[in-house]
Amino acid sequence: MIGKLNSQECEDLARFLQELVRTPSLSAQEGAVAGLIESKMQQLDFDEVRVDRVGNVIGRIGNDQGPKLLYDGHMDTVDIGDPSMWERDPFGGEIEGGVLYGRGSADMKSGLAAMIYGAKCLKDSGIPLKGSLYVVCVVQEEPCEGLAVRHLIEEGGLRPDWVVLGEPSSLQISRGHRGRVEFEVKVRGRSAHGSAPESAENAIYRAAGIALELERISPSLSHDSFLGRGTLAVTEISSNAGSRNVIPDLCTLIVDRRLTGGETPESALTEIKHVVTKLGFPVEISITPYEAVSYTGHVCSQRNIFPAWVTKEDHRLVQAMIRTVEKVLGFRPNVRKWAFSTDGCYTAGVAGIPTIGFGPASERYAHTVDELVELEKVFWAAQVYAQLGVDLLTRDHPYMG
């Protein structure tokens, strides 16, 4: 069994996490953090360290033979919002009372740091591996989860046997979450001078009617016994007019649709079309595209479709993680779902790779002002990541399938 991190390893891990938090890394601007991670992996003597053309940092422990276990985490963070709302410097990485504060500390630089040091502990143990552990630090997960890991698997040729996501889970196990699809609804009207609204068909009023009707049908969306109910929310509205004294002839709604078990983008589209048809307004409905240029200069694009996924509770990967947590931390973890979306929408939802989540931070601190993580939980997570590597990669395919 892997031993606990010693005091020097804990100090080094905390200092590395501080460096990560002190280095801003908005989506598509992860280059500086990627450089820190690449250097740290090299310093910790990973067997292979490389950066692919989309900007993912890929570290490997083992000889690239046998089964492959992949630890997945994203380097990007959301913005800080209004700086005046923060009581602490969002990029200070301040530590007080065993708690580290700052943007990305929970979501999910603490998970990244713990996975990297977990791999270090596995390598330092000298235990021979019959497989390989990959720690993959991906780009642009916040706006487009699954995009970067899809590139790694489909274009980079790295096909793991298992995936563990280091997103916040409070040292519990997550085995799925709802999917999502983003729709754009363009509502047409007829413009006229603002002084003669009776001569126009105001596209904003029409869009407002659609938004209210969508809100009305939301409570009746499908329900899954594990994932819960699908949801629907209008998250953005914009209009087009020649000036502020012109009745707009176009109003655009953005709709965030969370998909529960059994729902598809097609079924969700049909629901919205039904609402629009009933109201009789001329509209155009489409799934929004995502496109951005990575910090490496690579153009990334895909449609904003992210499938729901669930790994069965009796799956061997779930059971292996339960046993590992029990062995290392001395308690039986809860097995549950995430409320938010992750790279699992691709690894499990599209690629069909057994996927679970386990991370040190609490999801209630993700994207919040004065975001934080308890350092002790980061140290514990690193030990769990190291031990899971032993449990999965030192035997002859004990938990495949």
C-alpha positions in Angstrom: 0.0 0.0 0.0 1.2 3.5 -0.8 2.2 5.4 2.3 1.0 8.9 3.3 2.6 11.9 1.8 5.4 13.1 4.1 5.6 16.7 5.3 8.0 17.8 2.6 5.7 16.3 -0.2 2.7 18.1 1.4 4.6 21.3 1.5 5.7 20.9 -2.1 2.2 20.1 -3.3 0.7 23.1 -1.5 3.4 25.4 -3.0 2.7 24.0 -6.5 -1.0 24.5 -6.1 -0.3 28.1 -5.0 1.7 28.6 -8.2 -1.2 27.3 -10.3 -3.7 29.5 -8.6 -1.5 32.6 -8.9 -1.3 32.0 -12.7 -4.5 33.1 -14.5 -5.7 30.6 -17.1 -8.9 31.7 -18.7 -10.2 29.3 -21.5 -7.9 29.4 -24.5 -5.3 31.3 -22.4 -3.9 28.4 -20.5 -0.3 28.7 -21.9 1.4 29.9 -18.7 -0.2 27.3 -16.5 0.5 24.6 -19.1 4.2 25.6 -18.9 4.2 25.3 -15.1 2.6 21.8 -15.3 4.9 20.6 -18.0 7.9 21.8 -16.0 6.6 20.2 -12.8 6.0 16.8 -14.5 9.6 16.9 -15.9 10.9 17.8 -12.5 9.0 14.9 -10.9 10.6 12.5 -13.4 7.5 11.4 -15.3 8.4 8.8 -17.9 7.0 11.0 -20.7 5.8 14.6 -20.8 4.5 16.2 -23.9 2.1 18.9 -25.2 -0.2 18.1 -28.1 -1.2 20.6 -30.8 -4.4 21.7 -29.0 -2.4 22.5 -25.9 -3.2 19.5 -23.6 -0.3 18.6 -21.3 0.2 14.8 -21.1 2.3 13.1 -18.5 2.8 9.3 -18.3 4.0 7.0 -15.6 4.8 3.5 -16.9 6.1 1.9 -20.1 3.0 2.5 -22.2 2.2 -1.3 -22.2 -0.8 -3.0 -20.8 -4.0 -1.3 -19.6 -4.1 2.5 -19.4 -5.6 4.6 -16.6 -6.2 8.3 -17.4 -6.6 11.0 -14.9 -8.3 14.0 -16.5 -8.4 17.6 -15.3 -8.8 21.0 -16.9 -6.4 23.9 -16.7 -8.8 26.6 -17.5 -11.0 28.6 -15.1 -13.9 31.0 -15.4 -13.3 34.7 -14.9 -13.3 36.3 -11.5 -16.3 38.6 -12.2 -16.4 41.8 -10.2 -13.1 42.1 -8.3 -14.6 44.2 -5.6 -16.7 41.2 -4.5 -13.6 39.3 -3.5 -12.4 39.6 0.1 -9.1 38.0 -0.9 -6.9 38.4 -4.0 -8.4 36.0 -6.5 -4.9 35.2 -7.8 -3.1 35.4 -4.4 -3.2 31.7 -3.5 -3.4 32.8 0.1 -3.3 30.0 2.7 -5.0 30.5 6.1 -6.0 27.8 8.6 -5.1 25.0 6.2 -7.4 26.5 3.5 -6.1 27.8 0.1 -8.1 30.6 -1.5 -8.2 31.8 -5.1 -9.8 31.4 -8.6 -9.4 27.8 -9.7 -8.5 26.4 -6.2 -11.6 24.2 -6.2 -12.4 24.0 -9.9 -10.0 22.4 -10.5 -6.4 23.2 -10.0 -6.4 21.4 -6.6 -7.5 18.2 -8.5 -4.7 18.8 -11.1 -2.1 19.2 -8.4 -3.3 16.1 -6.5 -3.3 14.0 -9.6 0.2 15.1 -10.6 1.6 14.4 -7.1 -0.4 11.1 -6.9 1.5 10.0 -10.0 4.8 11.1 -8.4 4.0 9.0 -5.3 3.2 6.0 -7.5 6.5 6.4 -9.4 8.5 6.9 -6.2 7.1 3.8 -4.7 9.1 1.7 -7.2 6.1 -0.7 -7.5 6.3 -2.4 -10.9 3.4 -1.5 -13.1 1.7 -3.8 -15.7 0.1 -0.8 -17.3 0.4 3.0 -17.5 -1.0 6.0 -15.7 -1.6 9.1 -17.8 -2.2 12.5 -16.2 -3.8 14.7 -18.8 -4.4 18.4 -18.2 -6.8 19.7 -20.8 -7.7 23.1 -22.3 -11.1 24.8 -22.8 -13.2 22.5 -20.7 -15.2 25.3 -19.1 -16.9 26.5 -22.3 -16.8 23.2 -24.1 -16.4 20.1 -22.0 -15.0 17.1 -23.8 -13.5 19.0 -26.7 -9.9 18.7 -25.7 -10.0 15.1 -24.5 -11.9 14.2 -27.7 -8.9 15.5 -29.6 -6.5 13.5 -27.4 -8.4 10.2 -28.0 -9.6 10.6 -31.6 -6.7 12.4 -33.1 -3.9 11.7 -30.6 -4.6 8.0 -30.5 -4.6 7.6 -26.7 -7.4 5.3 -25.8 -7.6 4.6 -22.1 -9.3 1.7 -20.4 -10.5 3.8 -17.5 -10.9 7.6 -16.9 -11.0 9.3 -13.5 -12.1 13.0 -13.5 -10.6 15.2 -10.8 -13.5 17.6 -10.7 -14.8 18.7 -7.2 -16.5 15.8 -5.4 -15.5 16.3 -1.7 -13.6 13.0 -1.8 -16.8 11.2 -2.8 -17.4 9.3 -6.0 -19.4 10.7 -8.9 -20.6 8.2 -11.6 -22.5 10.5 -14.0 -24.4 13.6 -14.7 -27.0 15.1 -17.0 -26.0 16.2 -20.5 -26.7 19.5 -22.1 -27.3 21.1 -25.4 -27.4 24.8 -26.2 -30.0 26.2 -28.7 -30.2 29.5 -30.4 -33.7 30.7 -31.1 -34.0 33.6 -33.6 -37.4 35.3 -33.4 -38.4 37.4 -36.4 -40.6 40.5 -36.3 -41.3 43.6 -38.4 -39.6 46.9 -37.7 -41.0 50.4 -37.6 -40.2 53.8 -36.1 -40.3 53.7 -32.3 -43.0 56.4 -32.4 -45.4 54.0 -34.3 -45.2 50.6 -32.5 -48.7 49.8 -33.8 -47.2 49.5 -37.3 -44.6 46.9 -36.2 -44.3 43.4 -34.9 -41.9 43.7 -32.0 -39.5 40.8 -32.0 -38.7 41.3 -28.3 -42.3 40.9 -27.4 -42.6 37.7 -29.4 -39.3 36.4 -27.9 -40.7 37.2 -24.4 -43.8 35.1 -25.2 -41.6 32.2 -26.2 -39.4 32.6 -23.1 -42.4 32.5 -20.8 -43.8 29.5 -22.5 -40.5 27.7 -22.2 -40.5 28.5 -18.5 -44.0 27.1 -18.2 -43.1 23.7 -19.7 -39.8 23.3 -17.8 -41.4 21.5 -14.7 -42.9 18.9 -17.0 -39.7 17.7 -18.6 -38.6 14.1 -18.3 -37.3 12.7 -15.1 -34.6 10.0 -14.5 -34.5 8.1 -11.2 -30.7 8.8 -10.8 -29.9 11.9 -12.9 -33.1 13.8 -11.9 -35.2 16.0 -14.1 -34.2 17.7 -17.3 -34.2 21.5 -17.2 -34.6 24.3 -19.6 -33.5 27.9 -19.0 -33.2 31.0 -21.2 -29.7 32.3 -20.4 -29.2 35.2 -22.8 -31.4 37.6 -24.9 -30.3 40.1 -27.5 -32.1 42.1 -30.2 -31.3 43.8 -33.5 -32.6 47.2 -34.5 -31.3 50.2 -36.5 -31.2 52.4 -33.4 -33.0 52.7 -30.0 -35.9 54.4 -31.6 -36.6 51.5 -34.0 -38.8 48.5 -33.1 -36.5 45.5 -33.4 -37.2 43.0 -36.2 -35.0 40.3 -34.7 -34.6 39.0 -31.1 -32.3 36.0 -30.2 -32.7 33.7 -27.2 -30.0 31.3 -26.0 -31.5 28.3 -24.3 -29.5 26.0 -21.9 -31.2 22.6 -22.0 -30.0 20.0 -19.5 -30.7 16.5 -20.8 -31.6 13.7 -18.4 -31.6 10.0 -19.1 -33.5 9.0 -22.2 -33.5 12.6 -23.6 -31.6 13.6 -26.8 -30.8 16.8 -28.5 -33.4 15.8 -31.1 -36.2 15.3 -28.6 -35.3 18.6 -26.9 -35.4 20.4 -30.2 -38.9 18.9 -30.9 -40.2 20.3 -27.6 -39.0 23.8 -28.4 -40.5 23.6 -31.9 -43.8 22.6 -30.4 -43.9 25.7 -28.3 -43.0 28.0 -31.2 -45.5 26.3 -33.5 -48.3 26.8 -30.9 -47.5 30.5 -30.7 -47.2 30.9 -34.4 -44.2 33.1 -34.5 -41.6 32.9 -37.4 -38.4 31.6 -35.8 -35.1 29.8 -36.7 -33.8 27.2 -34.2 -30.3 25.8 -34.2 -27.7 24.2 -32.0 -25.0 26.8 -31.3 -21.4 26.2 -32.5 -18.3 26.5 -30.3 -15.1 27.8 -31.8 -12.0 29.2 -30.3 -8.3 29.4 -31.0 -6.2 27.5 -28.5 -3.1 29.2 -27.0 -1.1 27.0 -29.4 -2.8 28.5 -32.4 -5.0 25.5 -33.1 -8.6 26.2 -34.1 -11.0 24.2 -31.9 -14.6 23.8 -32.9 -17.6 21.6 -32.3 -21.4 21.9 -31.8 -22.6 22.5 -28.3 -23.9 19.0 -27.7 -22.8 17.2 -24.5 -24.5 13.8 -23.8 -25.6 12.6 -20.4 -23.7 9.6 -19.0 -23.9 7.1 -16.1 -21.5 4.4 -15.1 -23.3 1.6 -13.2 -22.7 1.5 -9.5 -21.7 -2.2 -9.7 -19.1 -1.5 -12.4 -15.7 -2.7 -11.6 -14.1 0.7 -11.8 -16.6 2.2 -9.3 -16.1 -0.8 -7.0 -12.3 -0.5 -7.3 -12.4 3.2 -6.3 -14.7 2.4 -3.3 -12.2 -0.1 -2.1 -9.3 2.2 -2.6 -10.9 5.1 -0.7 -11.8 2.7 2.1 -8.2 1.4 2.2 -6.6 4.9 2.2 -9.1 7.1 4.0 -10.8 4.7 6.2 -14.4 5.4 5.2 -16.9 4.2 2.6 -17.5 7.0 0.1 -20.9 8.0 -1.2 -21.5 7.2 -4.8 -23.6 9.9 -6.4 -23.9 12.2 -9.5 -22.7 15.7 -10.4 -25.0 18.6 -10.9 -22.6 20.2 -13.5 -21.2 18.9 -16.8 -17.6 17.5 -17.2 -15.4 15.8 -19.8 -17.3 12.6 -19.0 -19.8 13.7 -21.5 -17.3 12.7 -24.1 -15.2 9.9 -22.4 -18.3 8.0 -21.2 -21.1 9.6 -23.2 -19.5 9.4 -26.6 -16.5 7.2 -26.4 -18.0 4.6 -24.0 -15.0 4.5 -21.8 -15.7 3.6 -18.1 -15.5 6.9 -16.3 -15.9 8.1 -12.7 -15.2 11.3 -10.8 -13.2 11.8 -7.6 -11.7 15.2 -6.5 -10.6 16.9 -3.3 -12.6 20.1 -3.5 -16.3 20.8 -2.8 -18.4 21.6 -5.8 -20.2 24.3 -3.8 -17.1 26.4 -4.1 -16.7 26.1 -7.8 -17.1 29.4 -9.7 -17.7 31.3 -6.5 -16.3 34.5 -5.0 -13.4 33.6 -2.6 -13.2 30.1 -4.0 -11.3 27.7 -1.7 -10.1 24.2 -1.0 -9.0 22.5 2.1 -5.3 21.5 1.7 -5.7 18.3 3.8 -8.2 17.0 1.3 -5.8 17.7 -1.5 -3.1 15.6 0.2 -5.6 12.8 0.8 -6.7 12.9 -2.8 -3.1 12.6 -4.0 -2.7 9.4 -1.9 -6.0 8.0 -3.3 -4.9 8.7 -6.8 -1.5 6.9 -6.2 -3.2 3.9 -4.5 -5.8 3.5 -7.3 -2.9 3.3 -9.8 -1.4 0.5 -7.7 -4.8 -1.3 -7.5 -5.5 -1.1 -11.2 -2.1 -1.3 -12.8 -0.1 -3.8 -10.9 -2.3 -6.8 -11.6 -3.3 -8.7 -14.8 -6.4 -6.7 -15.8 -8.2 -7.1 -12.5 -11.0 -4.6 -13.1 -11.4 -4.5 -16.9 -14.9 -4.1 -18.3 
